[in-house]
Amino acid sequence: MKKYILHTIIIPTAWLLPRRLLVKALDILTRLFSGETMRLVMAAGGSYGYKRETIPRSWVEKPISMMFCGTKFNCPSFWQEYLVNLYGNYMKLPPIENRSNRHGIVKLKFLD
């Protein structure tokens, strides 16, 4: 019943609420569980939805450092599992008609 209410009422109408209120609610929820050890974690602001953004905590507990295009990044220690979970076959580009800028980023510049 909780999932039904969430998916049929709360999520579809959440855009009607002020962003500030949603951010505050998320902040309160995360503080309620701070210090708790959860088996699963998720990217609350992820663009792929709950199912694909939820992963075992062990994948991200101990990040590893990896080079990408000449810059070092912290990555999940189970980075291959993470990429497969999120994208499926991450080594294969999607068809051109399915490619889009999911995050609205126009230009990204990393500073040292």
C-alpha positions, -999 to 999 in steps of 0.1 A, spaced: 0 0 0 29 24 8 44 18 -26 11 24 -43 5 57 -25 41 68 -32 39 60 -69 4 71 -76 0 102 -54 32 115 -39 56 113 -68 33 126 -95 22 156 -74 56 164 -58 64 189 -86 35 210 -73 54 216 -40 80 243 -36 116 230 -42 127 244 -9 101 223 9 112 191 -9 149 198 -1 140 204 36 120 171 37 149 152 22 172 167 47 150 157 76 147 122 63 185 118 59 191 131 94 166 106 108 188 77 95 222 92 101 245 68 119 223 39 108 241 11 90 220 2 60 227 -27 36 216 -7 6 222 30 -4 208 51 -32 214 83 -51 183 103 -40 188 128 -68 197 102 -95 180 104 -128 176 66 -134 150 59 -107 150 41 -74 156 6 -87 187 14 -108 201 40 -83 199 16 -53 231 -4 -47 248 -24 -19 266 -2 5 297 -23 2 302 -11 -34 308 25 -22 321 21 14 358 21 3 363 41 -28 393 36 -51 411 63 -70 410 59 -108 423 80 -138 397 92 -163 407 114 -192 439 125 -173 421 134 -140 419 112 -109 385 105 -94 372 85 -64 352 56 -77 331 28 -62 354 -2 -54 329 -23 -73 328 1 -102 320 -25 -129 290 -39 -110 279 -3 -104 281 6 -141 263 -27 -151 235 -20 -125 230 16 -138 235 12 -176 234 -25 -185 261 -30 -211 280 3 -204 306 -4 -231 280 -2 -258 267 33 -268 230 36 -269 214 44 -303 218 80 -313 181 87 -309 183 76 -272 213 98 -263 205 130 -244 218 154 -218 200 139 -188 214 164 -164 212 197 -182 250 201 -181 263 223 -209 300 225 -200 319 208 -171 353 221 -160 374 204 -133 398 226 -113 429 213 -97 
